[in-house]
Amino acid sequence: MQPVWKSFFILFYSKSDNYIWNRPVEEWTDKRANKEYEYIEKETGRRYKKVPIHAPGVRNGETGKSWRGMNPPPGKHWQFAPQTLDEMDARGEIYWSATGNPRRKIYLDSSSGIPVQDIWLEFRDAHNQNIEITGYPTEKNRDLLSRIIRASSNPDDLVMDCFAGSGTTLSVASEFGRKWIGIDNSSEAIATTLRRFAKGCERMGAFVSQRTSPHENTSNDESRQLSLFNLDECRFKAESLPEKSEIVNNFALYATDSFAGELEDIVKQWIEWQ
Ligand SMILES: C[S@@+](CC[C@H](N)C(=O)[O-])C[C@H]1O[C@@H](n2cnc3c(N)ncnc32)[C@H](O)[C@@H]1O
């Protein structure tokens, strides 16, 4: 069966110019690193690539002057002033070809990773990828949330999800040392989130409607909603997720008066789950 691709846009808004954007990067794989940084420095064993030391555009200042008897190529300028180029050369950061052509060495170990592109194809819907924790129908892919939260906040910052659902955002925010506020008007969502907080990544089972068997003596053929927390009934789709512990237990819970009774039962359950 062909996989079903759904795409959506992630919008980044800021109230002012003072915002956080930690450009997301992917870790280098050996294969990609060896391809991009193909040279190894004999003296140090450091892997590097060579890039030009000039850039387009004529400059009249320092970067337009000659360096070691060479002028920048026509229509170009040096990327650094001659004095800086001297310092770089002294540190061994300039590669000289056999014909005397200088190039700059860029080292793999100074790269924080591969900057990710605008189109993110690696994240699938948590259900399709069989990586859901809670089984909540709209549960999000935690790795996607992890990228978004780390790109747009720093530790101790405050992350808010006002449609918290199964608590993916809150759990990931907590894991990465962010403070968080979660809001949801569904008791199922609050119960799901609290169970997730208590149990970490332990799978909760599928939150699905299960059709009763046609042979069962039922008055109608309506779908029967499985209880989220009746684990005997839940059908686990996989044995376990990768080992990850995301227990969250440092939080306060607030509710309107009308919701308080329902919430009390959920909290009692949460105490048992601890
Ligand atoms: C798309 S789901 C959120 C999914 C969530 N990010 C997750 O990982 O599971 C939307 C949530 O918004 C909640 N919701 C809808 N209307 C709401 C409202 N007016 N106030 C608070 N929560 C609301 C629903 O109960 C539902 O859990």
The ligand as a MOL file (V3000), in Angstrom:
LIG
                    3D

  0  0  0     0  0            999 V3000
M  V30 BEGIN CTAB
M  V30 COUNTS 27 29 0 0 0
M  V30 BEGIN ATOM
M  V30 1 C -5.4960 18.7860 17.6990 0
M  V30 2 S -5.7680 18.4050 19.3750 0 CHG=1
M  V30 3 C -4.2390 18.7480 20.1290 0
M  V30 4 C -3.2220 17.7200 19.8670 0
M  V30 5 C -2.0460 17.7650 20.7690 0
M  V30 6 N -1.0570 18.7180 20.2870 0
M  V30 7 C -1.4660 16.3700 20.9540 0
M  V30 8 O -0.2580 16.1530 20.7960 0
M  V30 9 O -2.2360 15.4650 21.2670 0 CHG=-1
M  V30 10 C -6.7630 19.7460 19.8460 0
M  V30 11 C -7.1610 19.7520 21.2940 0
M  V30 12 O -7.8030 20.9790 21.5470 0
M  V30 13 C -8.8190 20.7730 22.5120 0
M  V30 14 N -9.7520 21.8860 22.3740 0
M  V30 15 C -10.6170 22.1450 21.3680 0
M  V30 16 N -11.3160 23.2810 21.6170 0
M  V30 17 C -10.8460 23.7790 22.7760 0
M  V30 18 C -11.1430 24.9550 23.5310 0
M  V30 19 N -12.0690 25.8190 23.1320 0
M  V30 20 N -10.4490 25.1620 24.6650 0
M  V30 21 C -9.5220 24.2850 25.0800 0
M  V30 22 N -9.1850 23.1610 24.4080 0
M  V30 23 C -9.8490 22.9120 23.2700 0
M  V30 24 C -9.3770 19.4160 22.1810 0
M  V30 25 O -9.9580 18.8180 23.3260 0
M  V30 26 C -8.1500 18.6590 21.6930 0
M  V30 27 O -7.5850 17.8790 22.7280 0
M  V30 END ATOM
M  V30 BEGIN BOND
M  V30 1 1 1 2
M  V30 2 1 2 3
M  V30 3 1 2 10
M  V30 4 1 3 4
M  V30 5 1 4 5
M  V30 6 1 5 6
M  V30 7 1 5 7
M  V30 8 2 7 8
M  V30 9 1 7 9
M  V30 10 1 10 11
M  V30 11 1 11 12
M  V30 12 1 11 26
M  V30 13 1 12 13
M  V30 14 1 13 14
M  V30 15 1 13 24
M  V30 16 1 14 15
M  V30 17 1 14 23
M  V30 18 2 15 16
M  V30 19 1 16 17
M  V30 20 1 17 18
M  V30 21 2 17 23
M  V30 22 1 18 19
M  V30 23 2 18 20
M  V30 24 1 20 21
M  V30 25 2 21 22
M  V30 26 1 22 23
M  V30 27 1 24 25
M  V30 28 1 24 26
M  V30 29 1 26 27
M  V30 END BOND
M  V30 END CTAB
M  END
